[in-house]
Amino acid sequence: MQISLIIPAHNEEAYLGGCLDSVLAYAGKRLFEIIVVDNASTDRTAEVARSRPGVRVVYEPEKGLTKARHRGYIEAHGEYIAYLDADTRMPAGWYDTVERAFAANPDAVALSGPGRYWDAPLMQRIVLNTVWWLTAPLSYRIIGFMIYGANFVVRRDAVATIGGFNRSIEFYGEDTDLARRLSRLGKVVFRMDFYIYSSARRFKHEGLLRTNIIYMLNFLWPAIFGRPLTRTHKDIRADT
């Protein structure tokens, strides 16, 4: 498989290095390319990215997650495009799971999986992991598609067919919007064993219950009504 890995990053100098180090440790030699999209950063994000071997940095001057995702898609040349958030850590076996999942599902256009939270206290990790296990498998079975934006792989030609990422969506629901449109072309696979270690910083800033409710509603609204419920979000990445 030719997989281009895209990491959108706005003011992520504190987190990006750890993400890239995990990628290089567990998949670096197998990836077709690694691209960091410097999304209008005002800190050392680009410098941190360039300090890692084999990482290409592209600049997207218009701030916004979907704009950065779309810029990465334009710049990528692999048959498949993988997306990780800059505050994630790749686990061992991530690449092997990608290969197995697409081999087992030849009609699949995308693959995604849940987050496990590397920087949360023990009890919060237990709660968040339990929420994933209680909600994601059932929601996926009922709705028929699901993408977690911090961790997914998609066929590049499928992204081209649907016209790329929806740049009118600011943040919440952009991943479900993508999954909904991709599901018209083929299977969107969600596997609980295809996980990524993610940061719990948004839960710390905005509260465990409130953040989970917002995420759940903004999964359901695009899936059912074709648009996110929440139009704005707090930019915690810029001030952490």
The 8 nearest C-alpha neighbors of each residue, nearest first, counted from 0:
[[1, 2, 78, 79, 98, 31, 77, 30],
 [0, 2, 77, 31, 78, 79, 3, 30],
 [3, 1, 79, 77, 31, 30, 80, 0],
 [2, 4, 80, 32, 77, 31, 75, 33],
 [3, 5, 81, 33, 82, 80, 34, 32],
 [6, 4, 82, 34, 71, 35, 81, 33],
 [5, 7, 35, 83, 84, 85, 82, 36],
 [8, 6, 36, 67, 35, 68, 84, 5],
 [9, 7, 37, 38, 11, 85, 36, 6],
 [8, 10, 38, 40, 11, 37, 39, 7],
 [11, 9, 40, 42, 237, 44, 12, 41],
 [10, 12, 44, 14, 13, 9, 15, 8],
 [11, 13, 44, 43, 15, 14, 10, 47],
 [12, 14, 11, 15, 16, 239, 10, 44],
 [15, 13, 86, 11, 12, 16, 17, 85],
 [14, 16, 85, 18, 17, 11, 12, 13],
 [15, 17, 19, 18, 14, 20, 47, 48],
 [18, 16, 20, 15, 19, 14, 21, 88],
 [17, 19, 88, 15, 21, 16, 87, 20],
 [18, 20, 22, 16, 21, 17, 23, 15],
 [19, 21, 17, 23, 22, 18, 16, 24],
 [22, 20, 24, 89, 18, 19, 23, 88],
 [23, 21, 19, 25, 26, 24, 20, 27],
 [22, 24, 27, 20, 21, 26, 25, 19],
 [25, 23, 21, 22, 20, 26, 27, 91],
 [24, 26, 22, 91, 23, 21, 27, 90],
 [27, 25, 29, 22, 23, 28, 24, 30],
 [26, 28, 23, 29, 30, 22, 25, 24],
 [29, 27, 26, 30, 23, 31, 25, 24],
 [30, 28, 26, 27, 31, 94, 2, 1],
 [31, 29, 32, 2, 27, 28, 26, 3],
 [30, 32, 2, 1, 3, 77, 29, 33],
 [33, 31, 3, 30, 4, 34, 2, 54],
 [34, 32, 4, 54, 3, 5, 55, 35],
 [33, 35, 55, 5, 56, 54, 4, 6],
 [34, 36, 6, 56, 7, 5, 37, 55],
 [37, 35, 7, 57, 38, 58, 8, 56],
 [38, 36, 58, 8, 39, 59, 57, 45],
 [37, 39, 9, 59, 40, 62, 8, 36],
 [40, 38, 60, 62, 37, 59, 9, 61],
 [41, 39, 10, 9, 38, 42, 37, 44],
 [40, 42, 10, 39, 43, 44, 9, 237],
 [41, 43, 10, 40, 44, 12, 11, 45],
 [44, 42, 46, 12, 45, 47, 41, 10],
 [45, 43, 12, 47, 11, 46, 42, 10],
 [46, 44, 48, 47, 43, 37, 49, 56],
 [45, 47, 43, 49, 48, 44, 50, 12],
 [48, 46, 50, 44, 45, 49, 43, 16],
 [49, 47, 45, 46, 50, 51, 44, 54],
 [48, 50, 46, 51, 47, 45, 54, 56],
 [49, 51, 47, 48, 46, 52, 54, 45],
 [50, 52, 49, 48, 54, 53, 47, 19],
 [53, 51, 54, 50, 49, 23, 48, 55],
 [52, 54, 51, 55, 33, 32, 49, 27],
 [55, 53, 33, 52, 34, 51, 49, 48],
 [56, 54, 34, 33, 35, 53, 57, 49],
 [57, 55, 35, 34, 36, 54, 45, 37],
 [58, 56, 36, 37, 35, 55, 59, 34],
 [57, 59, 37, 36, 60, 38, 56, 39],
 [58, 60, 38, 61, 37, 39, 67, 36],
 [61, 59, 39, 38, 58, 62, 37, 40],
 [62, 60, 59, 39, 63, 38, 66, 67],
 [63, 61, 39, 38, 60, 66, 64, 59],
 [62, 64, 66, 65, 67, 169, 61, 38],
 [63, 65, 67, 66, 68, 170, 169, 62],
 [66, 64, 68, 166, 67, 63, 69, 164],
 [65, 67, 69, 63, 64, 68, 166, 70],
 [68, 66, 70, 64, 65, 69, 7, 38],
 [69, 67, 65, 71, 66, 70, 64, 7],
 [68, 70, 72, 66, 71, 67, 164, 65],
 [71, 69, 67, 73, 72, 68, 66, 74],
 [70, 72, 74, 68, 69, 73, 5, 75],
 [71, 73, 69, 75, 70, 74, 68, 80],
 [74, 72, 70, 71, 75, 69, 76, 163],
 [73, 75, 71, 72, 70, 76, 57, 34],
 [76, 74, 72, 73, 77, 3, 71, 80],
 [77, 75, 74, 78, 3, 73, 32, 72],
 [78, 76, 1, 3, 2, 79, 75, 31],
 [77, 79, 1, 155, 154, 2, 76, 80],
 [80, 78, 154, 2, 155, 77, 153, 1],
 [81, 79, 3, 153, 2, 152, 155, 4],
 [82, 80, 152, 4, 151, 5, 3, 153],
 [83, 81, 5, 151, 150, 4, 6, 152],
 [82, 84, 149, 150, 6, 85, 5, 87],
 [83, 85, 149, 86, 87, 6, 7, 82],
 [84, 86, 15, 87, 8, 6, 18, 14],
 [87, 85, 14, 84, 198, 197, 15, 18],
 [88, 86, 197, 196, 18, 84, 85, 198],
 [87, 89, 18, 196, 21, 197, 195, 90],
 [88, 90, 21, 195, 22, 196, 87, 91],
 [91, 89, 93, 92, 195, 88, 196, 25],
 [90, 92, 25, 93, 89, 94, 26, 24],
 [91, 93, 95, 94, 90, 96, 25, 26],
 [92, 94, 96, 95, 91, 90, 97, 193],
 [93, 95, 97, 96, 92, 26, 98, 25],
 [96, 94, 92, 98, 97, 93, 99, 100],
 [97, 95, 99, 93, 94, 98, 100, 92],
 [98, 96, 94, 100, 95, 99, 101, 93],
 [97, 99, 95, 96, 101, 100, 102, 94],
 [100, 98, 96, 102, 97, 101, 103, 95],
 [101, 99, 103, 97, 102, 98, 96, 104],
 [100, 102, 104, 103, 98, 99, 105, 97],
 [101, 103, 99, 100, 104, 105, 98, 97],
 [102, 104, 100, 101, 99, 105, 98, 107],
 [103, 105, 101, 107, 106, 102, 100, 186],
 [106, 104, 107, 101, 102, 103, 108, 100],
 [105, 107, 104, 185, 186, 108, 101, 184],
 [108, 106, 186, 104, 105, 185, 109, 187],
 [107, 109, 154, 185, 186, 153, 187, 157],
 [110, 108, 153, 187, 152, 107, 188, 154],
 [111, 109, 188, 152, 151, 189, 187, 153],
 [112, 110, 151, 189, 146, 150, 147, 188],
 [111, 113, 193, 194, 190, 189, 191, 147],
 [114, 112, 194, 191, 147, 195, 115, 193],
 [113, 115, 195, 194, 197, 196, 116, 112],
 [114, 116, 196, 197, 195, 117, 128, 194],
 [117, 115, 197, 198, 196, 199, 118, 119],
 [116, 118, 196, 119, 198, 197, 115, 199],
 [119, 117, 198, 116, 199, 120, 197, 200],
 [120, 118, 124, 199, 116, 117, 123, 121],
 [121, 119, 123, 122, 124, 118, 117, 125],
 [120, 122, 124, 123, 125, 119, 126, 118],
 [123, 121, 125, 124, 120, 126, 119, 127],
 [122, 124, 126, 120, 125, 121, 119, 127],
 [125, 123, 121, 127, 122, 126, 119, 128],
 [124, 126, 122, 128, 123, 127, 129, 121],
 [125, 127, 123, 129, 124, 128, 130, 122],
 [128, 126, 130, 124, 129, 125, 123, 131],
 [129, 127, 131, 125, 130, 126, 124, 132],
 [128, 130, 126, 132, 127, 131, 133, 125],
 [131, 129, 127, 133, 128, 132, 134, 126],
 [130, 132, 128, 129, 135, 134, 133, 127],
 [133, 131, 129, 130, 134, 135, 128, 136],
 [134, 132, 130, 131, 129, 135, 136, 137],
 [133, 135, 131, 137, 132, 138, 130, 136],
 [134, 136, 138, 131, 137, 139, 132, 133],
 [137, 135, 139, 138, 134, 140, 132, 133],
 [136, 138, 140, 139, 135, 134, 141, 133],
 [139, 137, 135, 141, 140, 136, 142, 134],
 [140, 138, 143, 136, 142, 137, 141, 144],
 [139, 141, 137, 143, 138, 142, 136, 144],
 [142, 140, 138, 139, 143, 137, 144, 136],
 [143, 141, 139, 144, 140, 138, 222, 145],
 [142, 144, 139, 140, 141, 145, 138, 187],
 [145, 143, 187, 139, 142, 178, 182, 179],
 [146, 144, 178, 139, 189, 175, 147, 187],
 [145, 147, 111, 174, 178, 175, 148, 151],
 [148, 146, 149, 150, 111, 174, 112, 113],
 [147, 149, 174, 150, 146, 151, 82, 83],
 [148, 150, 84, 83, 147, 82, 151, 87],
 [151, 149, 83, 148, 82, 147, 111, 195],
 [150, 152, 111, 82, 110, 81, 148, 147],
 [153, 151, 81, 110, 80, 109, 82, 111],
 [154, 152, 109, 80, 79, 108, 155, 81],
 [155, 153, 79, 157, 108, 156, 80, 78],
 [154, 156, 79, 158, 157, 78, 80, 153],
 [155, 157, 159, 158, 154, 160, 78, 79],
 [158, 156, 160, 159, 154, 155, 161, 108],
 [159, 157, 163, 155, 161, 156, 160, 162],
 [160, 158, 156, 162, 157, 161, 163, 155],
 [159, 161, 157, 158, 162, 156, 163, 184],
 [162, 160, 158, 159, 163, 157, 180, 181],
 [163, 161, 159, 160, 158, 164, 165, 157],
 [164, 162, 158, 159, 161, 69, 165, 160],
 [163, 165, 69, 166, 65, 162, 177, 68],
 [164, 166, 167, 168, 65, 163, 173, 177],
 [165, 167, 65, 168, 66, 164, 169, 69],
 [166, 168, 165, 169, 65, 66, 164, 173],
 [169, 167, 166, 170, 165, 173, 65, 171],
 [168, 170, 167, 63, 231, 171, 64, 230],
 [169, 171, 168, 173, 64, 172, 232, 231],
 [172, 170, 173, 217, 229, 227, 169, 214],
 [171, 173, 217, 227, 175, 174, 218, 176],
 [172, 174, 176, 175, 171, 170, 168, 177],
 [173, 175, 177, 148, 176, 172, 146, 178],
 [176, 174, 178, 172, 177, 173, 218, 146],
 [175, 177, 173, 179, 174, 178, 221, 172],
 [176, 178, 174, 175, 180, 179, 181, 173],
 [179, 177, 175, 181, 176, 180, 146, 145],
 [180, 178, 176, 182, 177, 181, 175, 222],
 [179, 181, 177, 182, 178, 183, 176, 161],
 [182, 180, 178, 183, 184, 179, 177, 185],
 [183, 181, 185, 179, 184, 180, 186, 187],
 [182, 184, 181, 180, 185, 179, 186, 178],
 [185, 183, 182, 181, 108, 186, 157, 180],
 [186, 184, 182, 108, 107, 106, 183, 187],
 [185, 187, 107, 182, 108, 188, 106, 109],
 [188, 186, 109, 144, 182, 107, 108, 110],
 [187, 189, 110, 186, 109, 111, 190, 107],
 [190, 188, 111, 112, 110, 145, 187, 191],
 [191, 189, 112, 192, 193, 188, 111, 110],
 [190, 192, 112, 193, 113, 194, 189, 136],
 [193, 191, 190, 194, 112, 96, 113, 189],
 [194, 192, 112, 190, 191, 96, 111, 93],
 [195, 193, 113, 112, 114, 192, 191, 115],
 [194, 196, 114, 89, 197, 115, 150, 88],
 [195, 197, 115, 88, 87, 116, 117, 114],
 [198, 196, 87, 116, 114, 115, 195, 117],
 [197, 199, 116, 200, 86, 118, 117, 87],
 [200, 198, 202, 201, 116, 119, 118, 203],
 [199, 201, 203, 202, 198, 204, 235, 118],
 [202, 200, 204, 203, 199, 205, 235, 210],
 [201, 203, 206, 207, 199, 205, 200, 204],
 [204, 202, 200, 201, 206, 205, 199, 207],
 [205, 203, 201, 202, 206, 200, 235, 207],
 [206, 204, 202, 203, 201, 210, 209, 207],
 [207, 205, 202, 209, 203, 208, 210, 204],
 [206, 208, 202, 210, 209, 211, 205, 203],
 [207, 209, 211, 210, 206, 212, 202, 205],
 [208, 210, 212, 206, 211, 207, 213, 205],
 [211, 209, 213, 212, 207, 208, 206, 202],
 [210, 212, 214, 208, 213, 209, 215, 207],
 [211, 213, 215, 209, 210, 214, 216, 208],
 [214, 212, 210, 216, 211, 215, 217, 209],
 [213, 215, 217, 211, 212, 216, 210, 218],
 [214, 216, 218, 212, 217, 213, 211, 219],
 [217, 215, 219, 213, 218, 214, 220, 212],
 [216, 218, 172, 214, 220, 227, 215, 219],
 [217, 219, 215, 216, 220, 175, 172, 221],
 [218, 220, 222, 216, 217, 221, 223, 215],
 [219, 221, 224, 223, 217, 227, 222, 218],
 [222, 220, 225, 226, 227, 224, 223, 176],
 [221, 223, 219, 220, 225, 224, 218, 179],
 [224, 222, 220, 221, 225, 219, 226, 142],
 [223, 225, 220, 221, 226, 222, 219, 227],
 [226, 224, 221, 222, 223, 220, 176, 227],
 [225, 227, 221, 224, 220, 228, 176, 172],
 [228, 226, 221, 172, 220, 217, 229, 171],
 [227, 229, 217, 220, 230, 226, 216, 221],
 [230, 228, 227, 231, 171, 217, 232, 213],
 [229, 231, 228, 169, 227, 232, 171, 168],
 [232, 230, 229, 169, 233, 170, 171, 168],
 [233, 231, 234, 170, 230, 171, 229, 169],
 [232, 234, 235, 231, 236, 205, 201, 237],
 [235, 233, 236, 237, 232, 238, 201, 231],
 [234, 236, 237, 238, 233, 239, 201, 204],
 [237, 235, 234, 239, 238, 10, 11, 9],
 [236, 238, 235, 10, 234, 239, 9, 11],
 [237, 239, 235, 236, 234, 10, 11, 233],
 [238, 236, 237, 235, 13, 200, 11, 10]]
